[in-house]
C-alpha cells in the first residue's frame, strides 16, 4: 500500500508540475507545494520543485501578456529568491536587478529608487498595483514577489517617470491551514519577530484568509541612531460565485527612527571620518505611518473575457524634527577646521489618496489575426498637506572631526509655523491596448492613453497671514507601439516606441506654473528562453529623451525645492543584460549588467554634456544559490550575492551663466559588495544566517553639498523559523 501511495503521489507531482509550467500559473505551483507537504498528516522535510517566474505575465502589466510577447524589459524577483537571500530591505531586493538601483538614502529613513537615470518617486512605486508612498522604510516580510517593468508605463498608469515602475506583491490567502513564525537577531542589537498564518473559512472553502506581520527594533552602526517598525498585512479572498471573486487586502506600517543626514564633505571632497560617527541631534526623530486598503473584484464574463474592478484608499503621515543638512544657506556651512553651526527643522506632512480602476481584458479573432485586448480607465485623487516650520538657526556648534557628545546639546527648541501647503490633485485616464498576433512569427502591440489632471497649489503663510493659489490643467495623449518578431517560441526580438506625459510640480523663478514634460522612449531587445526554460537571457537597448527637464533653481541662494528652472533637454541611453538560470537541480543563478549614460544634451543653464547626479554608469550582479539534496546534506542551502555599483557624482553641477562658479561635482568611487547566506532545514524548522558586506567595503550615499551616509559595515543576522 505504501508503494501504491508513493507511486500515486509521484504521478500527481509530475502532472501538477507540468500543468504549473505550461499554464504559467503560480496557483498550480503552490497547490503542488501544499499537497506534497502533507502525507498521512506528516510534513515532508523539504520539497524542491522548479518554478520559472520569468515565464509568467506581470500583475502590474494588467493585460496578462507573457514576457516573451512584451516589447519591453521586465523582471520578477520570486518568493524563492526573497527567502534564499534573506532580504530585509529594498536595497537587498534591488541587488537582483540591473539599471534599477538605490540612488540615495536621505536622512537614513528612505531608500530612493532610480531606473535608467531617472528617479522613481511614489508615483512609480506600487503595492499590489496601487501607488505606494516610498518616502519611508518599506517592509519586505509580507512580500510574495517583486515585479519590475522597465521603461515606459505611461499607457497603463499615466503620470509616471520615464525609468520604469516597481510593484510589490504581497502574500495572498490560501485554502489550507499553514503558516510560519520566526525570530531574527542581528548586528546592532536588531530583533525581528515575524508571523504568517493562512487558512480557509468554513467547510466549503469559499472564503480564505491570510495575515502576516512583523516587529523590528534595533540600533545602528551609527552612534545614537535607533529605529522601531511594526507591520501587519491581512487579506481575505471570497468566492462569490463560480465566476466572481472578491479580494480584500489591508497593509499598515508604522516606523520611528533617528534621522541621520550625515556630514563629512568639505569643499566638495569626502572627508575620512569614522563610519560610526553620528553628527545629528540625538533627540531628532522621523515618524511615519502608512495605511493601504484595497478591494479587487474579478468577474469572468466568458472563457476569453474577464473584468477587474479595483477600489483603493491610502493614507500616510510623516513628522520630521531634526537638524538640517549641512548647507551653506539653511544648515550652516562646514568650515575648514570642521566647525559646523547646526540649525533645526520641523516638517509635518500627510496625504489622502483614492483610486478607482476598471480593466476589461480578453481575446478574440478577426479572420486569421488573434487579439489580446485591454480597455480600462482610472480615476485618482490626491490631497497632500505639508506644514513647514521656521528653521531654528544657530542651535549650536560642533566639530565634525570630534565625536559628538549629546550631553552638551542645548534644550530642544520651539519652532513656529511658517507655511501650510495644500496640493489637491485630481487625475483621470482612459486607455486601450491590443496585442495582435499577425502571424506565427510577427506580433504588433499598439495602444494609446488619454490623461487629464488638474492640480491646485495653495500656500498659506502664517507670517504674513496671506494665501497664494495656483492652478494647473493639463492633458495629453500617450501612445505606444511595439513590433515583436518570434522565429520560434524560444526567441523574441522587439522594437518599441512610447511617449509619456509627466506633470511637473512647483513653480519657476517668476512664480509661474511649470510646463509638463513629454518624454519619448525607444527600446529594442532580444529575449531568449532555452534549455527547457532553465535559462532566460534578455538583452535590451534604449533611449529616453525629456525635452522639458526641470531642476531646483540654484539662483540667489534659493533653498526651496519647489522653485525650479527649465534645465533643458536630458537624454538617457543604455543597454541591459539580464540572466536567470536553473541549469541543474538545486542551483539557481541571477546575473546581469547595465550601462547607462544620462546627460544634458541641450541646456542654457548647465553645461551641455554634463551628467545627471547620483547615477552610476555601470551596475552588475552575479547571485548564486544552491540547495543540497542527498542523505548527508539534505536541507542545506548556501548562496552568494555579488553586486557592483559603478562610479557616480553628487554635489552641484556647474552652471553656464555663473562666472567662476564655486559649485562642483563630488566624485564617488565604485565598489563591489559580497553577501553570503547559509540555511539549514530539518523537519518543520529552518535556521538561516547571513553576512552582509563580507569584505567590509566602505562607500557612501551622498544627498547634498555636504550630506552623506556611509553604507553599513560587515554585519550578520540569524533567523529561526517554524513552518506548520
C-alpha positions in Angstrom: 0.0 0.0 0.0 2.9 2.4 0.8 4.4 1.8 -2.7 1.0 2.4 -4.3 0.6 5.7 -2.3 4.1 6.9 -3.2 3.5 6.0 -6.9 0.3 7.9 -6.9 2.0 10.8 -5.3 4.8 10.7 -7.9 2.3 10.7 -10.8 0.3 13.5 -9.2 3.5 15.5 -8.7 4.6 15.1 -12.3 1.2 16.0 -13.7 0.8 19.1 -11.5 4.4 20.3 -12.2 3.8 20.1 -15.9 0.4 21.9 -15.5 2.1 24.6 -13.4 4.8 25.2 -16.0 2.5 25.0 -19.1 -0.2 27.2 -17.7 2.3 29.7 -16.2 0.1 29.5 -13.1 1.6 30.3 -9.8 -1.5 28.9 -8.1 -0.9 25.5 -9.5 2.7 25.6 -8.3 1.7 26.5 -4.8 -1.1 23.9 -4.8 1.5 21.3 -5.5 3.7 22.5 -2.7 0.8 22.4 -0.2 -0.2 18.9 -1.4 3.2 17.2 -1.3 4.0 18.7 2.1 1.4 16.5 3.8 1.3 12.7 3.6 -0.9 11.0 6.2 -0.7 14.2 8.2 3.1 14.3 8.2 5.0 17.1 6.6 7.9 16.4 4.4 11.3 17.8 5.3 11.8 19.7 2.0 10.3 19.8 -1.4 12.3 21.2 -4.3 10.1 21.9 -7.3 11.4 24.1 -10.1 9.4 27.3 -10.7 10.1 29.7 -13.5 8.5 33.1 -12.7 10.1 34.8 -15.6 7.6 33.0 -17.9 4.6 34.5 -16.1 2.9 37.7 -17.0 3.4 40.6 -14.6 0.4 41.5 -12.5 1.4 45.1 -13.0 1.0 44.6 -16.7 -2.8 44.4 -16.4 -3.3 42.7 -19.8 -1.8 39.3 -18.9 0.8 39.5 -21.7 3.6 36.9 -21.4 7.1 38.3 -21.1 8.1 36.9 -24.5 5.3 38.8 -26.1 6.0 42.1 -24.4 8.3 44.6 -26.3 9.8 45.8 -23.0 12.3 44.7 -20.4 10.8 43.0 -17.3 12.0 41.2 -14.2 10.3 39.2 -11.5 12.1 38.6 -8.2 10.4 35.5 -6.9 9.5 34.3 -3.4 12.3 31.7 -3.5 14.8 34.5 -4.2 13.5 36.7 -1.4 13.7 33.7 1.0 17.0 32.4 0.0 18.7 35.8 0.1 17.0 36.7 3.4 16.0 40.1 2.1 15.2 42.7 4.7 15.1 45.9 2.7 14.5 47.3 -0.7 18.3 47.7 -1.1 18.6 43.9 -0.7 15.9 43.3 -3.3 17.4 45.5 -5.9 20.7 43.6 -5.7 18.9 41.3 -8.2 18.3 43.9 -10.8 20.3 46.0 -13.3 19.5 49.5 -14.3 17.3 49.8 -11.2 19.1 50.8 -8.0 19.1 52.8 -4.8 20.4 56.3 -5.7 20.3 57.7 -2.1 19.1 57.2 1.5 18.4 60.8 2.5 18.1 61.0 6.3 18.5 57.3 6.6 14.7 56.8 6.7 14.1 56.1 3.0 15.5 54.2 0.0 15.4 56.4 -3.0 15.0 54.4 -6.2 16.2 55.2 -9.7 16.0 53.5 -13.0 17.7 54.2 -16.3 19.0 57.5 -15.0 15.7 58.9 -13.6 14.4 58.9 -10.0 11.3 56.7 -9.3 9.0 58.7 -7.0 6.0 57.3 -5.2 4.1 57.7 -8.5 6.3 54.9 -9.8 6.2 52.6 -6.7 3.2 50.3 -6.4 2.0 47.8 -3.9 -0.4 45.3 -5.5 -0.9 47.7 -8.4 -1.7 50.7 -6.2 0.6 53.7 -5.9 2.6 53.4 -2.7 4.5 56.2 -0.8 8.2 55.3 -0.8 9.4 58.2 1.3 9.7 55.9 4.3 11.1 52.5 5.2 9.5 49.6 3.2 8.8 46.3 5.0 9.7 43.1 3.0 8.4 40.3 5.2 4.9 40.4 3.7 6.1 40.2 0.1 5.4 37.2 -2.2 7.4 38.7 -5.1 8.6 41.9 -6.7 7.9 42.9 -10.3 9.8 45.4 -12.4 8.6 46.9 -15.7 11.4 48.9 -17.1 10.9 51.9 -19.4 7.6 53.4 -20.2 4.4 52.5 -18.3 2.5 55.7 -19.1 -0.2 53.9 -21.1 -1.1 51.8 -18.1 -0.7 54.3 -15.3 -0.5 57.8 -16.7 1.8 60.2 -14.8 4.9 58.1 -14.1 8.6 58.9 -14.5 10.4 57.5 -17.6 12.7 54.9 -16.0 10.0 52.2 -15.1 7.8 51.1 -12.3 8.3 48.7 -9.3 5.4 46.6 -7.9 5.5 45.0 -4.5 3.2 42.0 -4.5 2.1 40.8 -1.0 1.2 37.3 0.1 -2.3 36.0 -0.8 -4.8 33.8 1.1 -4.7 30.0 0.8 -7.4 27.4 1.4 -5.4 25.1 3.7 -4.1 25.7 7.2 -0.5 26.7 7.3 2.0 29.4 8.1 5.2 30.3 9.7 6.5 32.0 12.8 10.1 33.3 13.1 12.6 35.3 15.0 15.6 37.2 13.7 18.5 38.6 15.6 21.3 40.6 14.0 24.1 43.1 14.4 23.5 46.4 16.2 21.0 44.7 18.7 18.4 44.2 16.0 15.5 41.9 16.8 12.6 41.0 14.5 9.8 38.5 15.3 7.6 37.6 12.3 4.4 35.6 11.8 2.3 34.3 8.8 -1.0 32.4 9.1 -3.4 31.3 6.4 -6.5 29.0 6.2 -9.9 28.6 4.8 -13.1 29.8 6.5 -15.9 27.3 6.5 -16.2 23.8 5.2 -17.0 24.8 1.6 -13.7 26.8 1.3 -15.4 29.7 -0.4 -13.6 32.0 1.9 -10.0 32.1 2.9 -7.7 34.4 4.8 -4.1 35.3 5.4 -2.5 37.5 7.9 1.2 38.2 8.4 3.2 40.8 10.3 6.4 41.7 11.9 8.0 44.0 14.5 11.6 45.2 14.2 13.7 47.2 16.7 17.4 47.9 16.7 20.3 50.3 16.8 22.7 51.2 14.0 26.4 51.1 13.2 26.0 54.9 13.6 26.2 56.2 17.2 22.9 57.3 18.8 20.8 56.1 15.9 17.8 53.9 16.7 14.7 52.5 14.8 11.5 50.7 15.5 9.0 49.4 13.0 5.7 47.4 13.1 3.8 45.9 10.2 0.6 43.9 9.6 -0.9 42.7 6.3 -4.3 40.9 6.5 -6.2 39.7 3.4 -9.4 37.8 2.6 -10.5 36.0 -0.5 -14.2 35.5 -1.0 -15.6 33.3 -3.8 -18.9 34.9 -4.5 -19.8 32.5 -7.3 -18.1 30.3 -9.8 -17.2 33.3 -11.9 -16.7 36.1 -9.3 -14.1 36.6 -6.6 -13.5 39.4 -4.2 -10.1 40.0 -2.7 -9.9 42.3 0.3 -6.4 43.5 1.4 -5.0 45.9 4.0 -1.5 46.9 4.7 -0.3 49.0 7.7 3.2 50.1 8.6 4.4 52.4 11.4 8.0 53.5 11.6 10.0 55.5 14.0 13.7 56.2 13.6 16.5 58.7 14.2 17.1 61.0 11.2 20.8 60.9 10.1 21.7 63.4 7.4 25.3 62.7 7.9 28.2 65.1 7.3 31.7 64.7 6.1 32.3 66.8 3.0 34.4 69.9 2.7 35.0 71.9 -0.5 33.2 69.1 -2.4 35.7 66.4 -1.2 34.8 63.5 1.0 36.5 63.5 4.4 37.9 60.5 6.1 35.7 60.3 9.2 34.9 57.2 11.3 32.0 55.3 9.8 30.1 55.2 13.1 30.3 59.0 13.8 26.8 60.5 14.0 26.7 64.3 13.8 22.9 64.9 14.1 21.0 65.9 17.2 20.3 62.9 19.5 16.7 63.7 20.1 15.7 64.0 16.5 13.0 61.8 15.0 11.3 60.8 11.8 7.8 59.3 12.4 5.9 57.8 9.5 3.0 55.6 9.0 1.0 54.4 6.0 -2.3 52.5 5.6 -3.4 50.9 2.3 -6.8 49.2 1.9 -7.9 47.6 -1.4 -10.9 45.8 -2.7 -10.5 43.9 -6.0 -13.5 42.3 -7.7 -12.7 39.9 -10.5 -15.5 38.6 -12.7 -15.2 36.1 -15.5 -17.6 37.1 -18.3 -16.8 34.1 -20.5 -14.0 31.7 -21.4 -12.0 34.5 -23.0 -13.1 37.7 -21.2 -12.8 39.0 -17.7 -13.5 42.2 -15.8 -11.3 43.6 -13.0 -12.6 46.4 -10.7 -10.4 48.0 -8.0 -11.2 50.4 -5.3 -8.4 51.5 -3.0 -7.6 54.1 -0.4 -4.2 55.0 1.1 -3.1 57.4 3.9 0.3 58.4 5.0 1.7 60.8 7.6 5.2 61.9 8.3 6.7 64.0 11.0 10.4 65.1 10.8 12.1 67.0 13.7 15.9 67.1 13.5 18.9 69.1 12.5 19.0 70.4 8.9 21.5 69.1 6.4 24.9 70.8 6.2 24.2 73.6 3.7 25.8 77.0 3.2 22.4 78.7 3.3 20.0 77.0 5.6 22.0 74.4 7.5 25.2 76.2 8.3 28.4 75.6 6.3 31.2 73.4 7.5 34.4 75.4 7.9 38.0 74.3 7.1 38.7 73.4 10.7 35.5 71.2 10.9 33.2 73.6 12.8 29.5 73.2 11.9 26.8 75.5 13.1 23.7 73.3 13.3 20.2 74.5 12.6 16.9 72.7 13.4 14.0 71.9 11.1 10.4 70.7 11.6 8.1 69.4 8.9 4.7 67.6 9.1 3.1 66.0 6.0 0.0 63.9 5.3 -1.7 62.6 2.2 -5.1 61.1 1.4 -5.2 59.1 -1.8 -8.1 57.3 -3.6 -8.2 55.3 -6.8 -10.9 53.6 -8.8 -9.8 51.4 -11.7 -11.6 49.2 -14.1 -10.0 46.8 -16.7 -11.6 44.7 -19.3 -9.4 42.2 -20.9 -9.9 39.3 -23.3 -9.0 37.5 -26.5 -10.8 37.4 -29.9 -10.0 36.9 -33.5 -10.6 38.9 -36.7 -10.0 36.4 -39.5 -6.7 34.8 -39.0 -5.5 37.5 -36.6 -5.8 36.8 -32.9 -6.0 39.7 -30.5 -5.2 40.1 -26.8 -7.2 43.2 -25.8 -7.2 45.6 -22.9 -9.5 48.5 -22.2 -9.6 50.4 -18.9 -10.0 53.7 -17.1 -8.8 55.0 -13.7 -9.8 57.9 -11.5 -7.3 59.2 -8.9 -7.5 61.8 -6.2 -4.6 63.1 -4.0 -4.8 65.5 -1.1 -1.5 66.4 0.3 -0.9 68.8 3.3 2.5 69.9 4.3 3.2 72.2 7.3 6.7 73.7 7.4 8.0 75.4 10.5 10.5 78.2 10.6 14.0 76.8 10.9 15.7 77.5 14.3 19.1 78.9 13.2 22.4 78.6 15.2 21.2 75.9 17.5 24.8 75.0 18.5 28.3 74.5 17.1 30.0 71.1 16.9 33.2 69.9 15.2 32.8 67.1 12.7 36.4 65.8 13.5 35.4 65.1 17.0 32.9 62.6 18.4 29.5 64.2 19.1 28.5 64.4 22.8 24.7 64.6 23.2 25.2 65.8 26.8 26.3 69.1 25.5 23.2 69.8 23.4 21.0 72.8 24.3 17.3 72.3 25.1 15.0 71.2 22.3 13.8 74.4 20.7 10.3 75.5 20.0 9.6 76.3 16.3 6.9 78.5 14.8 4.8 77.5 11.9 5.9 79.0 8.6 3.6 77.7 5.8 0.9 75.3 5.1 0.9 73.9 1.6 -2.2 72.1 0.3 -2.0 70.3 -3.0 -5.2 68.6 -4.2 -4.7 66.7 -7.4 -7.5 65.0 -9.5 -6.5 62.7 -12.3 -8.4 60.8 -14.9 -7.2 58.4 -17.6 -8.7 56.1 -20.2 -6.6 53.6 -22.2 -6.9 50.9 -24.9 -4.3 48.4 -26.0 -4.2 45.4 -28.3 -1.6 42.7 -28.9 -2.3 41.5 -32.4 -0.9 38.1 -33.5 -0.4 38.9 -37.2 1.2 35.6 -37.9 3.2 32.8 -36.3 6.2 35.0 -36.1 5.0 38.6 -36.0 3.0 40.4 -33.3 2.1 44.0 -33.0 1.4 45.8 -29.7 -0.4 49.1 -30.1 -2.2 51.3 -27.6 -3.0 54.9 -26.5 -4.0 56.6 -23.3 -5.5 60.0 -22.6 -4.7 61.5 -19.3 -6.2 64.6 -17.7 -5.0 66.2 -14.5 -5.9 69.3 -12.5 -3.6 70.5 -9.8 -4.2 73.2 -7.2 -1.4 74.5 -5.1 -2.4 76.7 -2.1 0.2 78.1 0.2 -0.8 79.8 3.5 1.8 81.9 5.1 1.5 82.1 8.8 4.0 85.0 9.0 2.1 87.3 6.6 -1.3 85.7 7.0 -1.7 85.6 3.3 -2.5 82.8 0.8 -1.2 82.2 -2.7 -3.1 79.9 -5.1 -2.1 78.5 -8.4 -4.0 76.0 -10.6 -2.9 73.8 -13.5 -5.0 72.0 -16.0 -3.0 69.5 -18.2 -4.0 66.8 -20.6 -2.1 64.7 -23.1 -2.2 61.5 -25.2 0.4 58.8 -24.5 0.8 56.4 -27.5 2.7 53.1 -27.5 3.7 50.9 -30.5 5.8 47.8 -30.5 6.7 45.1 -33.0 7.7 41.6 -32.0 9.4 39.0 -34.2 9.5 35.5 -32.9 11.3 33.0 -35.2 10.5 30.3 -32.6 8.8 30.1 -29.2 12.2 30.4 -27.5 13.3 33.6 -29.2 11.8 37.1 -29.3 13.1 40.2 -31.0 11.3 43.5 -30.4 11.4 47.2 -31.0 9.0 49.8 -29.5 8.2 53.5 -29.2 6.3 55.2 -26.5 5.5 58.7 -25.3 4.9 59.6 -21.7 3.3 62.6 -20.0 4.7 63.8 -16.7 3.4 66.7 -14.6 6.0 69.0 -13.1 5.0 70.3 -9.7 6.2 73.6 -8.3 6.8 77.0 -9.9 9.5 78.8 -11.9 11.6 81.7 -10.5 8.8 84.2 -11.5 6.1 82.2 -9.7 4.6 80.7 -12.9 3.4 77.1 -13.1 5.7 74.6 -14.8 5.0 73.1 -18.2 4.5 69.3 -18.3 7.2 67.1 -19.8 6.6 64.9 -22.9 9.1 62.1 -23.0 10.0 60.0 -26.0 11.3 56.4 -25.4 12.7 54.0 -27.9 13.6 50.4 -26.9 15.0 47.4 -28.8 15.9 44.0 -27.5 16.0 40.2 -27.7 14.6 37.7 -25.2 15.5 34.0 -25.1 14.5 31.0 -23.1 16.4 27.8 -23.7 17.5 24.5 -22.1 13.8 23.7 -21.5 13.1 27.0 -19.8 16.0 26.7 -17.5 17.9 29.7 -18.9 16.5 33.1 -19.6 18.6 35.8 -21.3 17.4 39.3 -22.1 19.4 42.0 -23.9 17.9 45.5 -24.2 19.0 48.8 -25.6 17.1 52.1 -25.0 17.0 55.9 -25.5 14.9 58.2 -23.4 14.6 61.9 -24.2 13.0 64.6 -22.0 12.8 67.9 -23.7 11.5 69.8 -20.7 13.6 68.8 -17.8 13.2 70.9 -14.6 15.7 71.1 -11.7 15.7 73.0 -8.5 16.7 76.6 -9.1 20.2 77.5 -7.6 19.9 81.2 -8.2 20.1 83.8 -5.4 20.8 81.1 -2.7 17.4 79.5 -3.2 16.7 76.7 -0.8 13.1 75.8 -1.8 12.9 72.6 -3.8 9.5 73.7 -5.4 11.2 76.7 -7.1 12.6 75.2 -10.3 14.2 76.2 -13.5 13.9 74.7 -17.0 17.3 73.0 -17.2 16.9 71.9 -20.9 16.9 68.6 -22.6 18.1 65.4 -21.0 18.8 62.1 -22.7 19.3 58.7 -21.2 20.9 55.9 -23.3 21.9 52.4 -22.2 22.0 48.7 -22.5 20.9 46.0 -20.1 21.7 42.3 -19.9 19.7 40.1 -17.6 20.2 36.3 -17.0 18.1 34.0 -14.9 19.1 30.3 -14.8 18.3 27.0 -13.1 20.9 24.9 -15.0 20.8 21.9 -12.7 18.6 20.7 -9.9 19.0 22.8 -6.8 21.1 25.5 -8.5 19.8 29.0 -9.3 21.6 32.0 -10.8 20.7 35.6 -11.3 23.2 37.8 -13.2 23.3 40.8 -15.3 25.0 44.1 -16.4 23.7 47.6 -17.1 25.4 50.6 -18.8 23.6 53.9 -18.7 24.6 57.5 -19.5 22.1 60.3 -18.6 23.3 63.8 -19.6 22.2 67.3 -20.7 22.1 67.4 -24.4 20.6 70.9 -24.7 20.9 73.4 -21.9 21.4 77.1 -21.3 21.6 76.5 -17.5 24.0 73.6 -17.1 27.0 72.7 -19.3 25.9 70.5 -22.2 27.2 67.0 -22.0 27.4 67.1 -18.2 25.9 64.0 -16.5 23.0 64.0 -14.1 24.0 63.4 -10.4 23.8 60.1 -8.4 23.5 57.8 -11.4 26.2 55.1 -11.9 27.2 54.4 -15.5 27.7 50.7 -14.7 26.0 48.2 -12.4 26.3 44.5 -12.3 25.3 41.5 -10.2 26.0 37.7 -10.0 23.9 35.9 -7.4 24.0 32.2 -6.9 22.2 29.8 -4.5 22.4 26.0 -4.2 20.1 23.7 -2.3 21.8 20.4 -1.4 20.0 17.1 -1.8 21.1 13.8 -0.5 21.3 11.8 2.6 24.1 13.8 4.3 23.5 17.4 3.2 19.7 17.3 2.5 18.2 20.6 3.7 21.4 22.7 3.4 21.3 25.8 1.3 24.2 28.2 0.5 24.4 31.4 -1.5 26.5 34.4 -2.6 25.1 37.8 -3.6 27.7 39.8 -5.6 26.9 43.3 -6.7 28.9 46.0 -8.4 28.0 49.7 -8.2 29.9 52.0 -10.6 31.4 55.4 -10.3 28.9 58.3 -9.9 28.8 62.0 -9.0 27.0 64.1 -6.4 27.3 67.7 -5.4 26.2 70.6 -7.7 26.8 70.7 -11.4 28.5 73.9 -12.7 26.0 76.5 -14.2 26.7 78.1 -17.6 25.8 81.7 -16.8 27.7 82.0 -13.5 31.3 83.0 -13.9 33.8 81.2 -11.6 31.0 79.1 -10.1 32.4 77.6 -6.9 29.9 74.7 -7.0 31.5 71.4 -8.1 30.6 67.8 -8.5 31.6 65.2 -5.9 33.4 62.1 -7.1 32.1 58.9 -5.6 34.2 55.8 -6.4 32.8 52.5 -7.5 32.6 49.5 -5.1 32.0 45.8 -5.1 30.0 44.1 -2.3 29.5 40.4 -1.4 26.8 39.0 0.9 26.9 35.3 2.0 23.9 33.2 3.1 23.5 29.7 4.6 20.4 27.9 5.7 19.5 24.5 7.0 16.0 23.0 7.2 15.1 20.0 9.3 11.6 18.8 9.8 9.5 22.0 10.4 12.4 24.1 11.5 14.8 26.3 9.4 17.7 28.3 10.6 19.1 31.0 8.3 22.2 33.1 8.6 23.5 36.0 6.5 26.7 38.0 6.5 26.3 41.3 4.6 29.2 43.3 3.2 31.5 40.4 3.7 34.6 42.3 2.6 33.7 45.3 4.8 33.6 47.7 1.8 33.4 51.4 2.6 31.3 53.7 0.3 28.7 56.4 0.5 25.3 57.7 -0.4 25.5 61.4 -0.9 22.5 63.7 -0.9 23.6 67.3 -1.0 26.7 69.5 -1.0 27.9 68.2 2.4 25.5 65.5 3.4 26.4 61.8 3.1 25.7 58.5 4.8 28.2 55.6 4.6 26.9 52.1 3.7 26.7 49.6 6.6 29.9 47.7 7.5 30.1 44.0 7.7 27.1 42.7 9.7 25.2 39.5 10.4 21.8 38.1 11.1 20.5 34.8 12.4 16.8 33.7 11.9 14.9 30.7 13.2 11.5 29.8 11.7 8.9 27.1 12.3 6.6 26.1 9.5 3.2 24.5 10.2 
